[in-house]
C-alpha cells in the first residue's frame, strides 16, 4: 500500500496548486540551488519512479514548477488557462499509473487549499477514481468548499466520548497511567484528542498523582507552551521553525539561524541546530516526514503555540530573514515570499512580491488567486509612508485589478471603471514621474472601453479628446492609430459607416506597420484584433465581402497566438463579429460554429461577458433555422442579461434582428415590442441598423392596417435615404427589396436605383439570398449589365 501525502499551508492559500507543487518538488528532491538541468533530471527520475510518461506530463509541469525544459520537450502551444486545464486533465488521467495497487492520497488542512487544488479534487471525483485508490482530505473548521460529486463522502468528527478519550489517554501513557488518572485527564480535556495526549505527557513529565495541582496549565495552548518551555534552549529553534511554517526543512532552519546569529540575534547559535531538532523530536513536538531533511510540527496547534510564544520584534526579524532567503532562491514562491515580507512589516518588499505573484497567477489563468493577491496589496498600501511610492504601487494594483474585472465581468463592469478612474487620479497625483504619462494614456483607453460598452458616446468623444491631448505629452506605440480606431468604432455605432471605414482601415494598417505590442496595453483584448472586430462587419455592410472576411482572419491571426487572458478573450471578441457577419450572409452553420466557440471560451476561462454574448449569437443563429419562437425568446433573455451587467452597445442592432425574426414567424406583437426597444436605443445615439428598423416598421404598419400604404412607403423611402447617408449598402439592399415586396413598386426610380447600386457594390460577393434576388431583379430590368 502506497501513501502519498500533500499538505496545504495557511501561508500559501492563494498559491496555485501549492500542495501539489511542493509535493512534487519534495518527491523529486529538488533544491533551491539546483541548476535547471539538475531540476529537470530529478523530475524525469521522479516520473520514471512513479511510472509516468515524462513526455506526457513535463511540458505541462514546466510552467508550474518554473523549470526550463532545456530543449528536451516541445513547449505546449496553449494559453495559460488552457495549459492549466491540460495539466489538470493529464494529472487526472495519470492517477491509475501512479496508484497501481492499494493507495491513499492524503491532503491535509484543506481549509487552506488554493482554488485550483480544489478544482483538481472536483475533477478527480467527477471522472471516478481507479479501483484501490482512496483520496482522504482533512480540514479544520473554516473549509468553505464541499465536494461536487456524490462519490465523495464527508465525515464530520466531533469530540471524543469519555470512553474514547480514556482509551487515548491510557495508550499515550504507555502503561504508566492508572484508570483514575486517565479519568481525571478525560474530565479536563473536553474530548479534544490533542489535549488528552498533551495532558498525559504533562502528567508523566511532572510526575503528579493528580492533575488538580495548579502547576498544570488549564488550556491546551498554555499546556503546549509549557511543553515548549520544558525543552529549554531548543524553544528558540522551534520558534524559528514555526515562523517558516508547519513544515520546514532542516537546511532552511540552519540558514535562518546562521543569518540571525550573523545579525547579532541573542542565543541564535548557542548549540548546533540538529541537536535542538532532535530534542524537539524526542519531546514529540516535531516529527520527520518521508523526505530527507523535511520535518513538521506534529499538530498545527503545536506550531501555533511556538509561533505565538515569540516577542513581536523577534517574530518580525525572523520573518524578514526567511523572506530574504526565499527571495534569493530559484524555487521561491513569490506569494509565500510576499507573505513573509508582509509579516516582517516590510510593505514595499511585500508589495513587489505580491505583484510578481499576480503576474504568475495571470499567466496560469487563476483569476481567483490574482484577486486574492491584489486584496493583500490593497491592505498593504496604507503601510507605505512615501506618498509617491504608495501611488505608484496603487497604480499597478488598480490597473491589474481593472484588467481582471474587465476580463471576467466585461468592459461595462462598474468595478473596472472604478479601478481605471482611480488610476486616472493617481496619474494626476504622480504628475511628471517618468513613465506615468504613458500609464495615463493606457488608463484613458481603458476608460473609453467602459463608456463605449455602456453606449455613452458623448463621454467617449470627450475621452478621445483627452487622449489626443495626452498624446501630445507622451508616446505610446501606435497610440494615434488606436485613437483613430476608437473614433472609427464610435462612428460605426452612430451609423456613419463611411467615416468609420476612413478611420478604421488606415488604423489597422498603421498598427500592423508599427508592430504594436499587446503587452503594452491594459485591456483584456488585443487592440488591433479589436479594430478588426468592427472592420469586418463594416466592410460587409458597405459591400466588401472579401474585405470583411479578411478582417476576421486578421483578427484571429492576431489573437490566437497570444497568452491568457488576451488570447482567448480576443478570439471570442473576433468570433462575435464573425457570427454576426455569417448570419447576414445566411451561412447558418458558420454562424453557429462561431457562436458556440464564444460560449466555450466564456465558460472555460470565466469570461462572464462572453458567456452572455455567446448565448445571444447562438440564439440568433438558431432562430434562422427554427420554426418556433424559442430561440428568439432565448435571445431576448440573453440580451436582458447583457443589459443588466451594463452592456448597451449593439443592443438596438441586435433587437432589430430579433424583431425581424418574430415578423417572419408572424408574431406581430413581439416584433412590435422589439422594434420599440430598438428605436428607443437608436434615439440615444446608436443609429446603426436604423434603416432596417424603418423597413420593419413599414411592414408592421401594413400587417396591422393593409390600407396604411402611405405611411409604410414613407418609412421605406426614409430607410433607403438613411441607408445611403450612412453608407450601409446591405441596409439599402434590404430596404429596396422590402419596398418591392410590400408595395409592388416595379418601375420606381428610387427603388430601382437603390437595387442597382447595391448589386454593383456586391459585384464580387457570394450570392446570399437577398443579393441573389436583387441580381435577378436588376438583370430583368436591364438597368446594369451583369457579368
N, C-alpha and C positions, 0 to 999 in steps of 0.2 A: 504494500500500500504506500503510495507516494502522497506527501502533503506539501502543498505549495502555499506559502503564507505571504500575503501582501498587507501593508499597513498604511492606513490613511493618517494624516497628521493635521492638527489644528493650525500648524504653521503654513500648510500648503493646500488649504481647502479651495483655492482658486487656481491652482497649477494644473494644467491639462494632463489628465492621465498620470498624476503623480505616483500613486501606488504601483502602477504597472511599470512606469519608467524606473522608479527606484528599485523595484524587484528585479527587473532585467539587468540593471547595472550591477546589482549585488550578485546575481546568479552568474554573470559573466566575469565577475571580479574586476570590473573596470575602475580605474583610479583616476584622480584628477590630474596626475602628472603623466598619464599615458599619452603617447602620440596618436594621431588619427589612425595610422596603420595598426598600431597595437590595439586600439579600441575595436577596430573592425575585425582583426584577427580573433579577439576574445568573443565578439558577438557570433562569428562564424562557428567557433568551437562550442559555444552555448547552444546554438541551433542544432549542431550535429548531436550533442548530448541529449537534447530534447526530442530528436527525431523530426526536426523541422527542415523543410527545404529552404535554405537561406535565400535562394534566388526569388522565392515567392514572398518572403516577408521583409527582408532587409531593405529593399528600396523604399518601402513604406515606413520602416522603423528609423531610417536615417535621419529624417527631419525631426522626429520626436526626440531622439537621443542626441541630436546635434553632431552626427557622425558623418564625416566626409567619406563617400563611397569609393573614393580613390580610383575611379575608372573601372572598378571590378563589376559594377552593376549599372545598367542603364537607368537614368532617372525616370520617374513616373511623370509623364506629361499631363498633370492634373492640377486643377485648382486646389488650394489648401483644404477647402471644405470637402472636395471630392477625395483628396488624399486621406483625410481623417475617416471618411466613410469606408474607403477601401481598406484602411488599416483595421478598422473595427470588424469589417466583413472577414478579412483574412485571419484575424485573431480568433474569431468565432469558428471559422472553418477548421482551424488548426488544432482545436482542443482535442478531438479524438486521437490525434497523433501524440500529443503531449501526455495524455492521460490514459495510455493503454493499461488495462487492469484497473483495480480499485484505486481511486484517487480522490483527494479532497483539496479544493481550492478555498483557502480561508482569507477573507478580507476583514480586517479588524477596524473598529471605530468608523463605521460608515457614516456617522453623523458629520464627519469631516471630509467626506469624499467630494471630489470635484464633479461638476455636472457631466463631463464626458465619461468618467468612470461609471457613473450611474447609468448612462446611456448604454455602455457596454454590457452591464448586468441585464438591462431590459432586453437587449438583443440576444444575449445568451438564453434568457428564459423563453423568448419568443421562438427561437429556432429549435429548442428542445435539446437537452443535454445528452451526451453519449452515455450508454449504459455503464454503470460503475463509477460515474463522476458525481460528487456532491459539492455544491458551492455553498459555503457557510459564511454568512456575513454577521458581524456583531456590531451592536450600536448601543450607545447610552442615550438617555432622553435628549431630544433635540433633532432627531432624524426626521426630516420632512418628506423624504422620498418613500414611496411604497412600491413594491414590485408590480409590474403591469401585466402579469401573466398568472393564470390560475395554477401553474406548475410550481409556483413559489409559495412556500408556507411561512407565515410569520408566527414566531413563538415569543410571547412576552414573559419575561422572567420576573416574578415577584420576590418578596423577601423569603428567606428560608423559614420553614416551620421550626418550632423548637427542637423537634426530634432531629431534623436535618442539620440544624446549627450545632447541636450537641455532637453529632457524628463527625462534623468537620473539626470541631474543637479537639475531640479525642484523637482524630487522625493527625492533626497538626502537633499535638502534644507528644506523639510518638511514645506512648506508654508512660509518660511522666506526669499524667494528669488524672486526677480522680474524677469520678462522675459528679461529685458535689462541686468540685472546682469548675467542671465543664458546664454545669447548670448555672453557676454564678456568671460565667462568661456569656452564656446564652441570654441571661437576663439583661446584660449590659449592651449587647451587640445589635439589638433591633433587627435581627435576621439578615444583616449585611455580611456576606461571606468574608470579605477582606477584613472587616472589623473583628470577626470571630478569630480569624487567623492571627491578626496582629496582637489581640489581647492574649491569646495563647502564648505567643512569643514573649510578650511582656511578662507574663506570669513566670515563664521559665527563666528569663533573664534576671528578674527582680527577686525571684525565689520566695514569693509570698505564699502563705497558705490560704489567703483570702484576697479577693480583689476589692475589698472595701477600703483599703488603705488609700489615703489622699494622694500618695505619690504616684498613683496610676492615673494617667491622663483620662479625661472624661469624654473627649470626642475623638473621632477617627483621625482627623488631621493632626490634632495635638499628639496623639499616640505615634503617628508616623514621624512627626518632627522629633519626638523624644527618642525614637529609634535612630534617627539620623544623628542626634546629639551623642548617642552612645558609641558611634564609630570614630569619634574624635576628629583628628585632622583630615580623615577621608571625607568628611562632610563637605569640605571645600570642593573636592573633585566631583562629588555628587551634585553640588550646585552648578558647577560649570557644565557638567553633562546635561543637567536639566535645562540649562539655557539653550543648549544645542537642540534638544527635543527629547521625546520619549526614547527614540532610538538614536544611537550615536556610535561613531567609530572611534576605536582606541587612538588611532593616529590623529584624528581631529582634536580629541581631548588633549592629547600631549602637545599638539601645536598651540592650542589656545593657552594652555598652562605656561608654555615656554614664552609666549608673547606677553602674557600677563607679568611673568617674572622679569622679562626684559624691560617692561614699563614700570617696574618698581612696585607692583602689587604685593601687599604683605602676605607671607606664608604661601606664595604661589608655587614654590618648588622645594618645599621642605624635604620631601622624600619622593622617590620615583612614583610616577602615576600608576604604573602597573601594580605596585604594592597596595595603593589605595583602592584600586578597582577590585583587586582580589578580596580586600577587606569588605567592600560593599557587597560583593557576590556571596561571601561567607555569611553575611548578615541577611541574606535573602532579599536585599533591596534591588539588586540588578541581576540579570541573567544573560548568558551568552545566547546568541542566535545561531542559526545553522551556518552562517557565512563567517569566515575567518576575520577576526578583529571587530565584529559588529556585536554590540551589546544593547540591552534595553532595560528600562525600569520594569520590574515585574508587574506593576499596575500603574495606570495613568495617574492615580491619586498619589502614588509614591513620588512620581516625577513632580506633581503639583506641589507636594509638601516641600521637596528640596528647592524648587524654584521660589516659592513664597518665603522661604527662610532667609533669602538674601536681602541685604540692605539695598535700597533703591540705587544708590550710586554704584555699588558693585554690579548690580544687575545690568545697568546701562553700559558700564565698561565692558562687561563680558559679551553682551550682545554686539557691541561695536567691534570687538576682536573677531568674533565669529563672522560678522558681516564682511570685514576686510578680507578674511581668508577665503570666504565663498566668492567674493568679487574677483579674486585673483585666479580662482580655479576654473579650468576649462569646462568642467561638467556642472558649474554653478547654475542653479535655478534662479533666474532674475527675480521672480516673485518671492522666493524664500530669502534671498539676499536682501530684498527691499524690506521684508518683514523684520529682519534683524536690525537693519539700519533704523527703521521706524522705532523699535523698542530701545535702541541706543540713543534716541532723541537726536538723530541727525537727519532732519527732514529733507535737506537738499539731496543727500545721497539716496534716501528712500524714494523720493520723487523720481530721480533719474532711473533707478532700477525698476520701479513700478511701470514707468513709461516703456522701458525695454520689455517688460512682461506684457504690456498692452500690444506692442508690435508683434511679439511671438504668438500671442493668443489670436491676433487678427490673421496672422499667417496660417494658423491652424483652423481658422473658421470657427473659433469658440467665442461667440458673442457674449454668452453669459459670463465667462471668465473675464473678457475685456471690460464689461461694465463693473464687475467686482473690483478689478484693479483700479479703474477710474474713480470709483467711490472712495477707495483708500487715498487716492491722490487728493480728492476734494477735502477729505478730513485733514490732510497734512498741510494744505495751503496756508491755513491760519497760523501755522508754526514758523513760517518763513518771515523773518523780520524785514528784510530788504524789500521795499515795495516793487522795485523794478524786477528783481528776481522772481518775486511772487507772481507778478503779472505775466512774466514770460512763461512760467510753469503753468499758470492757469490758462493761458492762451493755448498751449499744447493740449491741456486736458479738455478744453471746450471744443477744439477742432476735432479731436479724436472722438469725443462723445457725440458731437453732431454728425460725424460720419457714420457711427454705429446706428444712431437713431434713424437717420435718413435711409440707411441701407435696410434696416429691418422694418421700420414703420412707414417709410415713404417720405418723399420730398415735403409733403404738406403736414408732416407731424409737427405739432406745436413745440415739442421738446427740441426739435432740430433748429427751428428758427430762434428759440430762446438761447440755445448754445451759440449760434452764429451772431446774434445781436450782441450778446455779452462779449464775444470775441472781437466784434467791431469796436465796442467801448474800450477794450483792453488795448487794441491797436492805437486808439487815440491817446490813451494814457501813456503808452510807451514812446509815442512821438517819433523822434529821429533815431531810435535804436536801430542799428544795422539789421536789415532783413525784415523789419516789421512792415515797411511799406508794401513789400511783396506779399506778406501774410494777409494784409488788409485787402489786397486785390482778390485773393482766394476766398476770403470771407464774404466779400461783396458778391462774387459769383455764386457762392453757396446760398446767400440770402435771396438772390434773384431766383434760384430754383424754387424756393419755397413760395414766393409770391406768384411765380408763373404757374405752379401746380395748383395754387388756390384760385387762379383765374383773375387776379388783381393786376391788370395790365397797366393801369395808371401808375401803380407803385413800381412795377418792373421798369417802366420807362424812366422813372426818377432814379432808380438804382443804376440803370445803364449810363445815365449822365454822370453819376458819382464814379462809376468805373472808368469812364472816359477821362474824367478829371484826374483820377488816381494813376492812370496810365501815363500821365504827364510827369508823375513823380517817381514811378517805379517801373521796372522792366520785368516782364514775365514772358517766357517763350510763347509766341503765337497769341499773346493777350488780345491784340486788336482783332485778330481773326475770330477768336472766341466771342468777343464783344459783338462783332458783326453777326455771328451765328445766333446769339441771344436776340438781337434785334430782328433777324430773319424769322426766328421762331415766333416772336410776338406778331410780326406781320402775317405769318401763316394762320395763327389763331384768329386774328382780326379779319381774315378773309382777303387780305391784299397779297395774292399769290405772286403777282409779278414782282413786287418789291421783295417778297420772301426769297424768290429764286435769285434775284440780283444780289442778295446778301449771302445766302447760304452756299451757293455753288462756289463762288470765289473763296469763301471762308474755309470750306472743306479742302479745296485745292491748296490754300495757303497753309493750313495745318499740316497737310501731307508734306509740303516742301520744307516746312520748319522742323519736321521730325519731332512733333510735340510729345512730351514725356508724360504718360498718365500719372506717374507718381508725384508730379508737381502740383496736382490739383486735388482740393479737398472736397471732392464729390464722389458718390458711390459709383458713378458711371465714368466711362472714358469719353472725354469731351468731343473728340472727332466722331466717334460712333454715335453719340447723341445727336450731333448735327445731321448725320446720315439718316437717323430715325425720322426726321422731318423732311429731309430732302427726297426720300423715297416716295412717299405719297404725294408730295408736292409736284414732283415731276410727272407722276401718273395723271394727276388731276389736270395738268397742263398739256397732256397729250404725248408725253415722252415715256412710253412703257419700258423701253430698253434702258433708258437712263435711270428709271425708278428701280428696276431690278438690280442694276449695277450698284446703286447707292446702298441697297440692302446687303449685297455681297461685301461691299467695302466695310460697312458697319460690323458685319460678322467677322470679317478678317481682322479688324482692329480689336475686337472683343475676345474672341475665343482663346488667343494665347495668354491672356492676362491672368494674373493670380486673383484669388479671392480677396476682397469682395467685388472688385471692379469687373473681373472677367465674367462670372455668371450673371451679375447684376446687369451688365451692359448687353450680354447676349439676350436676356429676357426683354430688355428695353427694345432692342432691334426687332425681336420677334413680334412685338406688338404692332410695329409698323408693317411688318411682313404679313401678319394675319389680316390687317385691315386692307392692305393692297390686294391680297388674293381674293378677298370677298368681293371687291369691286371688279375683279377680273372673272368672277364666278368660278374660281378654282377652289371648290369646297374642300377636297382632300388636303390641299396645301394649306388652306386656312386653318383647318382642324389640327394639322400637324404642328403648325407654328403655335397655336393657342395651347395645345397640350404641353409643349415644351415650356412655355411660360409658367404654367401651373406646376410642372415638375420642379423647375428651378426655384419657384417660390416656396414650395413645400420642403425641398431638400435643404435649402440654405436659410430658411426662416425669414424670407423676404415677404412680409405680410402684404405689402402693396402689390407685388406681382401675383400673389395668390388670388387677390380680388380681381385685378385687371385681367389675369389669365382666364378667370371664370367669365368675365364679360365677353371676351373674344371667343371663348369656347361656345358659349350660349348663342352668340351671334352667328357663328359658323353652323351650328346645329340647326338653327332656325331656317337656314336656307334650304334644307332638305327635309324639313319636318312639316307635316300637315296639321299639327296641333299647335297650340299657343304655349305649350310647356316651356320650350327653350326661350321664347321671348319673355315669359314670366320670370324665368331664372335670370335672364339678362337684367331685368328690372331690379330684382333683389340685389344683384351684384353691383349695379350702378348706385343704388341707395347705400350700400355698404361703403363704396368708394367715397361717396359724398360725405358719409358720416365721419370718415377719417380725414376730411379736409380736401379731398381731390375734387377739382371742378373742371379742369381743362379737358377739352374734347367731349365732355358730357353732352352738350347740346348736339354735337355732330352724331354721337352715338345714339342719342334718343331719337333723332330724325330717322336713323336706320331702324330703330325699334318700331317707330310709328309706321314706316313703310312695310315692315313685316306684318304688323297687325292688319294693315289695309289689304295686303294680299290675301289674308285669311278672312276678309270681310268683317273684321272686328272693328267697326267704326268707332265705338265708344272708347276702346283702349287706344286706338290710333289718334283720336282727337285729344285725349288726355296727354299722350306723349308729345304731340305737336305743341300743345300749350306750354309744357315744361321746356321744350326746346326753344321756342320763340322767346320765352322769358329769359333764358340764359343768353340768347343772342342779343337781347336788348342791353345786357350788361357788358357787351363788347366782343363776345365770341361770334363773329359773323360767318365763320367757316360753316358751310352747309346751309346757309340761308336760301340759296336758290332751290335746293331740294325741298326745304321746308315749305316754301311758297308753292311749289308744284303739288305737294301733298295737300296743302290747304285747298288748292283748287279742286282736287279730286274729292276731298271730303265735302266741299260745298255741293258738288253735283250728286254725291251719294245721298246726301240728306235732302236736297231740293234740285231735281233734274232741270228745273227752269232757271237756275242761278248761273246761266252761261256767261252773262256779262261780268259778274264778279269773278268767276273762275278764269275767264280769259284775261282779266286784269292781273290776277295772280300769276298766270303763266307768262304773260308778257313781261311782268316785273321780274320773274325768275330768270328769263332769258337775258334781260338787261343787266341784272345784278351779276349773273354768271360772266357776262362779257367784261363788266367793270372789274370783277375780281380776277379775271384771267383763268377761271375754272372751266376748262373745256369739257370735263366729264359732266359737270352740272349743266352746262349748255346743251350737251347732247341729250341728257335725260329730260330736261325741261322742254326741248323741242319735240322729242318723241311723245311726251305726255300731251303736248298741245295737239299733235296729230291724232293721238289715240282718243283723247277725251272730246275734242271739238271737231274732228274730221276736217282739219284745216288744210287740205291739199291746195297748193297754189298760193299760200300765204307767204309773202316775201320775207317777213321777219323769221318765220319758222324755217323756210327752205334755206335761207342764208345761214342760219344757225346750224342746221344739219350738215350743209356742205362744208362749213368751216370746221366743224368737229371731225368730220370724216377726213378732211385734209390734214388736220393736226395729228390724228391717229393713223396716218397713212401706213406706218410700219408696225402697228400694234397687232397682236393676235386678235382674232375675231370673238371677243366676248359678246354675249347675247345682244346687248343694246347696240353695240357697234355694228354687228352683222346686219341688224335690221336697218340701221341708218344707211349703211353702204348700199343695201338693196334699194332703199327709197331714193337715194341720190342718183344711183345708176339709172333707175327707172325714169327719173326726171330729166336726165341728160345734162344736169347742171354742171357736173365736172366729169372728166374722163378718168376712169379708174384703170390702173394697170393691173 
